[in-house]
Amino acid sequence: MTTTDDIYKLFLQHPLISTDTRKISPGSLFFALKGENFDANTFAEQAIEAGAAYAIIDNPKYHFNEKYILVADVLTALQDLARHHSRQLTIPVIGLTGTNGKTTTKELINSVLSRHYKTQATQGNLNNHIGVPLTILTIDKSHEIAVIEMGANHQKEIELLCSIAQPTHGLITNVGKAHLEGFGGVEGVKKGKGELYDFLKKSEKEADRGVAFINNDSPVLLEMAKARDLTNAVFYGTDEGDNLVSGKIIENSPYLTLSWINTNNNKTHQAKTQLTGAYNLDNILAAICIGVYFKLSDDEINQGVETYQPKNNRSQIAQTATNTLICDYYNANPSSMVVAIENIGKVTANRKVLILGDMFELGDEAPTEHASIIKKAFESPVDERIFIGKEFSQAASAMDHGPSTIDKKSTFYKTVEDAIQALKANPIQNATILIKGSRGMALERLVELF
């Protein structure tokens, strides 16, 4: 059977990886990964015909000649190849995970660091057991820093991804209620995300490794760091104290402007961002802190923060003819719902509307968590509340609203289609509208109505 060393020798000659025969790069290595509904072994010959130099397969039936490299398991071979490549790297590799804000923080860090260094970062949200190795294998000798996002929905997944990416530095954005079904509750989430701290702890004694960037405002993260006795910790937060960087919001209408201090030189700066959401302050401060740590100038850091434009319906602002939309429907969980609701309460606007869709992957906690979000929404100083999905509808039915529901101007729809028909009949105008829900709700279908 072919070894990792054998494949790495081929990779050095053909440093491009392909996993999709529709996007074959000439001279690449094609990895025949299996999916739920396909076996890419069956496409190996097609990959070679399309220009791949070699096809990595795990089914002997498709081992036609020396261009077909037979391994025990293609996914494991890909991960082992990336792990081996990581161990050859001599650059800082920043690994980040967390319940919320991973992709935005990763993009902010990359935007800042790329002002001074040649960086490589996770594309989009390719942050899983396939995306991480694929990202690692795009790092070459020209890169000076890498930023690797790591997602997880069960324990031991971050441990695996750390073993592949071999991060020298790390960041947990936060720990909250998400993927509760897979993690086994909030304590399971803490344990799963904490696997990044576990990996960094093992690297602390090596030079320029094992550095954790920690939000000093988070009791949970501080507790997790203390439990592991992390010694290479760099802090950021809202108070000056022992933070390398501190900052605060000075405007949120709806774009954030913040004031921040670099404690290395005690200089204060303002950054006008293209982000909305007070919850993004932590993400921005994390990027600034990492910029200061890696010795960027304050001007370079500000340029990185101010030029970053959110994508993929994460904290995005969209202006229509009659409304301002806060598009935050890439995903949702109880933690991100709470901070999004709190944020629209703080936004300066004449009329504010909440449109919230069901949250997925909550298991047995779904009824309780949806009821909790309904209560939170009722407490928010907004003018109208619209809830969409069977989970919200069932939670509302189980709650004793009384006549206050009418006063609160709240409406529940079991499906997005029901909501669309109602909004067409009664369009919303001259409002700032938060649209948030889990990806599976596909709330982007609502946008054209506003």
MARMIDO-532937 format. One record per residue (C-alpha): x, y, z; residue in three letters. Coordinates in pm, whole numbers, padded with zeros to 5 digits, always signed. Each point is the difference from the previous one (the first is absolute). Last residue first. Layout:
<pabas>
XYZala ...
</pabas>
This chain:
<pabas>
-03833+04440+00111phe -00165-00302-00160leu +00316-00093-00193glu +00168-00084+00332val -00246-00265+00114leu +00146-00289-00200arg +00330+00066+00178glu -00170-00166+00296leu +00119-00342-00118ala -00128-00175+00315met +00281-00256-00027gly +00258+00269+00066arg -00136+00066+00347ser -00175+00328+00064gly +00048+00376+00002lys -00154+00292-00190ile +00034+00328+00190leu -00206+00278-00159ile +00061+00375+00020thr -00326+00156-00112ala -00147+00238-00254asn -00234-00259-00149gln -00129-00347+00084ile -00241-00146-00255pro -00343-00126+00105asn -00135-00231-00272ala +00347-00095-00121lys +00108-00041+00360leu -00285-00243+00068ala +00076-00212-00307gln +00371-00009+00082ile -00066-00098+00361ala -00214-00298-00103asp +00274-00109-00244glu +00261+00030+00275val -00199-00256+00197thr -00182-00026+00334lys -00063+00372+00027tyr -00018+00186+00332phe -00085+00369+00041thr +00089+00244+00277ser -00142+00347+00050lys +00094+00016+00371lys -00346+00126+00085asp -00158-00297-00170ile +00226-00238+00190thr -00085+00180+00325ser -00349-00151-00016pro +00122-00325+00162gly +00328-00151-00103his -00012-00328+00190asp +00272-00191-00184met -00053-00343-00155ala -00149+00148-00316ser +00295+00237-00030ala +00248-00288+00026ala -00188-00188-00271gln +00006+00300-00232ser +00369+00071+00068phe +00089-00362-00074glu -00229-00017-00305lys +00168+00290-00174gly -00014+00378-00030ile -00028+00264+00271phe -00086+00362-00085ile +00044+00277+00257arg -00102+00363-00047glu +00086+00337+00151asp +00323-00086+00180val +00112+00071+00357pro +00104-00360+00079ser -00171-00172+00293glu -00240-00190-00227phe +00298-00122-00204ala +00161-00145+00312lys -00321-00180+00090lys -00020-00149-00350ile +00368-00096+00025ile -00065-00189+00324ser -00293-00186-00154ala +00226-00106-00287his +00263-00124+00247glu -00247-00198+00209thr -00166-00169-00298pro +00337-00080-00172ala +00183-00141+00304glu -00081-00361-00092asp +00210+00031-00313gly +00136+00348-00071leu +00125-00069-00350glu -00209+00274-00170phe -00118+00350+00094met -00334+00115-00145asp -00035+00337-00171gly -00008+00351+00148leu -00124+00318-00166ile +00039+00294+00240leu -00119+00346-00107val +00126+00345+00099lys -00145+00342-00076arg +00170+00339+00043asn +00352-00147+00018ala +00309+00024+00224thr +00114-00354+00075val -00001-00101+00367lys -00307-00227-00012gly +00131-00136-00328ile +00308-00113+00194asn -00183-00180+00278glu -00188-00207-00256ile +00325-00088-00178ala +00167-00083+00333val -00281-00236+00099val -00025-00169-00339met +00376-00067-00009ser -00019-00185+00331ser -00319-00192-00080pro +00130-00122-00338asn -00015+00152-00346ala +00150-00032-00346asn +00057+00190-00324tyr -00302+00210+00088tyr +00165+00317+00119asp -00123+00253-00256cys -00063+00327+00185ile -00236+00163-00248leu -00057+00375-00030thr -00335+00073-00165asn -00181+00205-00266thr +00196-00016-00326ala +00225-00272+00135thr +00318+00034+00204gln +00179-00321+00095ala +00217-00026+00310ile +00189-00325+00058gln +00054-00151+00344ser +00064-00340-00162arg -00193-00039-00323asn +00288-00164-00190asn +00218+00313-00003lys +00126+00263+00243pro +00213+00283-00142gln +00343+00051+00156tyr +00151+00334-00104thr -00029+00161+00344glu +00158-00285+00197val +00300-00054-00228gly +00058+00374-00038gln -00012+00039+00377asn +00261-00273+00047ile +00231+00152-00259glu -00032+00339+00169asp +00080-00149+00342asp +00318-00150-00143ser +00018-00376-00020leu +00214-00170+00264lys -00143-00353-00001phe -00147+00058+00346tyr -00153+00331-00112val -00175-00170-00292gly -00115-00285+00224ile -00151+00252+00242cys -00169+00189-00285ile -00155-00324-00132ala -00124-00097+00348ala -00131+00354+00054leu -00206-00030-00318ile -00154-00331+00105asn -00079+00128+00350asp -00166+00314-00142leu -00204-00218-00237asn -00263-00057+00270tyr -00095+00368-00037ala -00141-00094-00339gly +00067+00161-00336thr +00321-00015-00198leu +00142+00240-00258gln +00237+00141+00260thr +00102+00351+00100lys +00311-00046+00215ala +00111+00260+00254gln +00342-00005+00161his +00158+00045+00343thr +00376-00021+00058lys +00139-00150+00320asn +00308-00129-00190asn -00008-00369+00090asn -00346+00049+00152thr -00153+00037-00347asn -00330+00169+00076ile -00327-00028-00192trp -00296+00224-00084ser -00276-00158-00200leu -00236+00090-00280thr -00259-00262-00083leu -00244+00032-00289tyr -00371+00015+00092pro -00008+00264+00147ser +00239-00147+00254asn +00242+00270+00121glu +00264+00028+00274ile +00061-00370+00050ile +00282-00087+00238lys +00361-00112-00009gly +00291-00171+00172ser +00317-00151-00144val +00291-00174+00174leu -00232-00047+00295asn +00140+00007+00354asp -00243+00269+00116gly -00124+00209-00293glu -00363-00110+00022asp -00213-00101-00301thr +00191-00314-00088gly +00324-00153-00129tyr +00241-00246+00161phe +00314-00189-00106val +00056-00337+00168ala +00317-00210-00011asn -00044-00146+00350thr -00312-00211-00045leu -00068-00172+00332asp -00254-00236-00158arg -00274+00081+00251ala +00106+00365-00016lys -00057+00014-00376ala -00348-00154+00031met -00091+00237+00286glu +00120+00300-00200leu -00200-00121-00299leu -00317-00035+00209val +00049+00331+00182pro +00018+00178-00337ser +00104+00366+00023asp +00372-00088-00021asn -00051-00134-00354asn +00298-00232-00042ile +00271-00030-00265phe +00182-00327+00071ala +00369-00052-00084val +00116-00363-00012gly +00293+00062-00230arg +00269+00264-00058asp +00269-00216+00165ala -00119-00338+00128glu -00099-00032+00364lys -00361+00098-00064glu -00069-00265-00266ser -00196-00248+00216lys -00204+00290+00142lys -00090+00109-00353leu -00160-00338-00069phe -00207+00008+00318asp -00104+00360-00074tyr -00134-00119-00337leu -00175-00294+00171glu -00183+00263+00206gly -00254+00035-00282lys -00114-00358+00063gly +00007+00019+00379lys -00191+00326+00006lys -00254-00134-00253val -00044-00315+00210gly -00069+00215+00304glu -00264+00180-00209val -00189-00318-00085gly +00093-00334-00158gly +00229+00128-00274phe -00207-00136-00288gly -00344+00103+00129glu +00127+00328+00144leu +00125+00103-00345his +00001+00357+00131ala -00045+00161+00342lys +00306+00201+00088gly +00377+00010+00020val +00186+00301-00136asn +00256+00108-00262thr +00246-00277+00086ile +00340+00112-00129leu +00322-00183-00074gly +00370+00029-00080his +00244-00266-00124thr -00278-00196-00166pro +00086-00358-00110gln -00259+00000-00283ala -00057-00378-00006ile +00030-00078+00372ser -00196+00317+00069cys -00280-00124-00230leu -00017-00332+00185leu -00015+00165+00343glu -00259+00242-00134ile -00214-00301-00098glu +00050-00183+00332lys -00344+00114+00125gln -00283+00068-00242his -00126+00274-00232asn +00334+00147-00097ala +00151+00286-00196gly +00365+00089-00040met +00113+00318-00175glu +00365+00010-00107ile +00194+00325-00031val +00345-00046-00158ala +00301+00232+00026ile +00305+00062-00224glu -00105-00168-00324his +00246-00022-00290ser +00118-00350+00094lys -00344-00149-00062asp -00329-00034+00184ile -00271-00148-00225thr +00029-00341+00171leu -00108+00149+00332ile -00323+00123-00159thr -00087-00345-00138leu +00081-00154+00339pro -00237+00246+00173val -00282-00033-00253gly -00027-00380+00024ile -00030-00051+00377his -00186+00332+00029asn +00069+00372-00040asn -00067+00072-00365leu -00210+00299+00114asn +00097+00247-00270gly +00362-00062-00094gln +00219-00079+00299thr +00294+00237+00007ala +00340+00045-00164gln +00201+00310+00077thr +00272+00204-00165lys +00080+00242+00280tyr -00045+00371+00072his -00350+00103-00097arg -00084-00371-00026ser +00004-00016+00381leu -00299+00233+00037val -00225-00149-00269ser +00096-00351+00113asn -00092+00076+00360ile -00329+00157-00114leu -00083-00299-00223glu +00073-00245+00282lys -00208+00207+00240thr -00295+00006-00242thr +00034-00375-00060thr +00019-00094+00366lys -00262+00244+00130gly -00200-00242+00211asn +00061-00328+00181thr +00378+00014-00010gly +00301-00104-00210thr +00327+00149-00108leu +00338-00134-00105gly +00279+00246-00074ile +00292-00162-00182val +00325+00191+00044pro +00257-00100-00266ile +00253-00284+00005thr -00206-00257-00191leu +00127-00358-00043gln -00228-00133+00271arg -00301+00149-00175ser +00086-00198-00316his -00005-00328+00195his -00339+00090+00149arg -00130+00093-00347ala +00114-00336-00142leu -00149-00186+00297asp -00334+00177-00051gln -00007-00082-00372leu +00099-00362+00064ala -00270-00029+00269thr -00257+00127-00250leu +00123-00242-00269val -00007-00313+00216asp +00228-00304-00034ala +00199+00153-00284val +00037-00081-00372leu +00171+00255-00222ile -00143-00002-00355tyr +00249+00144-00249lys +00198-00327+00018glu -00278-00190-00181asn -00369-00099+00016phe -00057-00002+00377his -00376+00063-00026tyr -00113-00338+00139lys +00259+00034+00276pro -00229+00255+00175asn +00186+00246+00222asp +00100+00261-00260ile +00253+00283-00034ile -00004+00109-00366ala +00320+00125-00159tyr +00107+00270-00246ala -00354+00137-00038ala -00065+00120-00355gly -00367-00058-00078ala +00072-00360-00110glu +00154-00065+00343ile -00309+00141+00172ala -00234-00207-00221gln +00191-00312+00099glu -00044+00089+00367ala -00373+00070-00031phe -00120-00338+00135thr +00241+00037+00288asn -00197+00318+00075ala -00264-00206+00181asp -00329+00186+00015phe -00312+00064+00207asn +00127+00048+00354glu +00342+00101-00127gly +00318-00191-00075lys +00327+00170-00085leu +00199-00089-00311ala +00299+00227+00054phe +00127+00138-00331phe +00360+00120+00004leu +00046+00291-00240ser +00185+00026-00332gly -00285+00185-00172pro -00247+00138+00258ser -00321-00203+00005ile -00313+00199+00081lys -00286-00221-00126arg +00193-00307+00118thr -00032+00127+00358asp +00256-00087+00268thr +00305+00173-00145ser +00329+00073+00179ile +00282+00207-00145leu +00362-00039+00105pro +00100-00243-00280his +00374-00067+00042gln -00006+00059+00375leu -00330-00189+00012phe +00157-00305-00166leu +00269-00011+00269lys -00274+00048+00260tyr -00187-00302-00141ile +00301-00225+00054asp +00060+00141+00347asp -00366-00063+00089thr +00049-00367-00094thr -00139-00198-00298thr -00121-00351+00080met 
</pabas>
